[in-house]
Amino acid sequence: MKSLKILFGILCCWQLPLLAAEPFYPASAIPEGLKKNAHSIMRLNETTYRVVDSKEIRAVQHQVITILDKSGDNRSTLTESYDKLREIRSISGAYYDDKGNQVKRLRQSDIADVAGAGGTELITDSRVKFHEFTGFGYPYTIEYTVEYKLNSAYFLRMFLPQEIQTEAVEKAVVNIVMPASLQLQYKMMQTTVSPVIADTKEGKSYTWTFANLPAIKKEALAVSLFNRVPSVLLAASEFDYGPFHGKSGSWQDLGNFFYRINAGRDVLPDNMKTKVHQLTDHLSTSQEKIAALYRYLQKNFRYISIQLGIGGYQTIDAQTTAKTGYGDCKALSNIMCAMLKEVGIAANSVLVQGSDEPRVFPEDFAADWFNHVIVCVPGKKDTTWLECTSTSLPAGYLSSFTGNRAVVVLDSLHSKLTHTPYYGQKENRRSSVVNAVIDETGNMKIKSEIRSTGMLQDDLSSMVNNASKQKQLEILRSGLDFSNYDVNAYETSEDKKILPTLTEQLDITASNYATVTGKRMFLLPNVMSRYGTKLEEDTARISPVAFPMAYTKTDTVNIAIPAGYKVESQPKPQVLTSKYGSFTTTLSVNGNTITYIRKLDITGGTYPVAEYNDILNFTNTIYKSDRNRLVLVKEQ
């Protein structure tokens, strides 16, 4: 689904200081405190929407940004997309040196105007205007002003004064001018700044001002930037979108609007109706029919992003999709619903934010947070969810891309907010058995079988289904935690149930795995499952602590040691239990075989910053334990 990023601005009610005799925004005027952790400084972001009516918004964005170093150079680039619903009326800009003297003014001939897409994966009717100022030394300052005409009040969205983690904000202002015929719906997030509300000749204006927002340092296990910085969520109470009228008062209103846009576009051609019945008439249960039709979709249709027509929100009709054999998420979900409808099974398209790290949005403010469409099939006991752009997922499994989040189910009258399946510790599991032999020089031969379920198999499944065998070996040969090794063989098998399982079998040679010094050998009993995140002490931590996935991992490692060696010292067993999870290890010796057993449970969830030290102690204990060595000594 097309995700239109609407840039904001302030209406041209001032005279730009491009010709000013005095220096304009000298870098020396930046408060020293704003430079910390920053590669650029937003000196000024003035943003206004003038909502004319439900069909039109006039908007202008004026931004002044000082780039402090090479890592901030990307902020000197202007990239603006436009189409029939979003028109660019004017662009102006200038480049200033460190003292604020104008070096260069943007000329219209400097602005590139290119097609919005290319290749086989995207079809769109949008175009892009592009410009980049080239630096002449640091710091330097750029200024852009862009004026827009937006052909729907639907495009009144969110104002985010700080969009980039490494950019501090000196001042940001957003002004919304509403006509008397419409109401402004808004919600403040992570801020106590309230709007200044005033009467205007059109109706009312609402102004928020933000100042001195520092850049945000990178922190491990941090929540998303959206959930850390101030924002103002915005929506017009009503809007017209092409020939369609909609309301923003509730999730039901929003979902019903999207349903109307796509209503009547689910009619299958006769030949496909015949095929659908051939595939399903002999099957006795709805679940069997769903699975059969889903497999047919996966084998016979391919995904291609289509951003045409009414802003990319209206699906290509089912007859066209059937003819071409391809479609975007809307079209593939639409034709899946149409096939199910043909065999008497009701199904709904569903709006979802597709991302491996989804933005957690407030469920009490109905707005278009979505960039993707999937399908849900309500059942008497359970709902079956279908990711129609995937060629490999089993029916009923969504993966980390769309699982565990709020979605809107589209219906003619009763659209609603609900949630996709939660995949937690029961579903996200990994168990491994490692059988290894180490020789007197410290080289190790490893045979391992790893069984992963739920979201812990997602990346592996994607690799197995999309990469060649040679490419898979290349990935493994560069991605495992050995200093010097080779993957001799790699085999996989998949059990594609509603909760999929992927089993890997690896044959690895690790050179110099153990360190040999004189008669002693030092080695890690945890061969292939060491915890990767070591937290640093931080008394100025800002972000809450997020464990995005709950899971359970169990490992059994059997190491055959060389004849004549015995264990001189070994790591102590670990038993660690907390609200964040649990961790246990044991190590035993039987003859010349060392057996190491490890179990790690991570509860998942987001915890307040006040608990950071407790989490640090928990995770760093695991990190250290996973790297504890045992010592073998050669008997005389």
Buried (B, 14 or more C-beta within 10 A) or exposed (E): BBEBEBBBBBBBEEEBBBEEEEBBBBBEEBEEEBBEBBBBBBBBBBBBBBBBBBBBBBBBBBBBBBBBEEEBBEBBEBEBBBBEBBEBEEBBBBBBBBEBEBEBEBEEEBBEEEEBBEEEEBBBBBBBBBBBBEBEEBBBBBBBBBBBBBBBBBBBBBBBBBBBBBBBBBBBBBBBBBBEEBBBBBBBBEBEBEBEEEEEEBBBBBBBBBEEBBBBBEBBBBBBBBBBBBBBBBBBBBBBBBEBEBBBBEBBBBBBBBBBBBEEBBEBBEEBBEBBEEBBEEBEEBBEBBBBBBBBBBEEBBBBBBBBBBBBBBBBBBBBBBEEEBBBBBBBBBBBBBBBBBBEBEBBBBBBBBBEEBEBBEEEBBBBBBBBBBBBBEEEEEBBBBBBBBBBBBBBBBBBBBBBBBBBBBBEEEBBBEEBBEBBBEBBBBBBBBBBBBBBEBBBBBBBBBBBBBBBBBBBBBBBBEEEEEEBBEBBBEEBBBEEBEBEEBEBEBEBEBBBBBBBEBBBBBEBBBEBEEEBBBBBBBBBBBBEEEBEEBEEBEBBBBBBBBBBBBBBBBBBBBEEBEBBEBBEEBEBEBEBBBBBBBBEBEEBBBBBBBBBBBBBBBBEBEBBBBBBEBBBBBBEBBEBBBBBBBEE
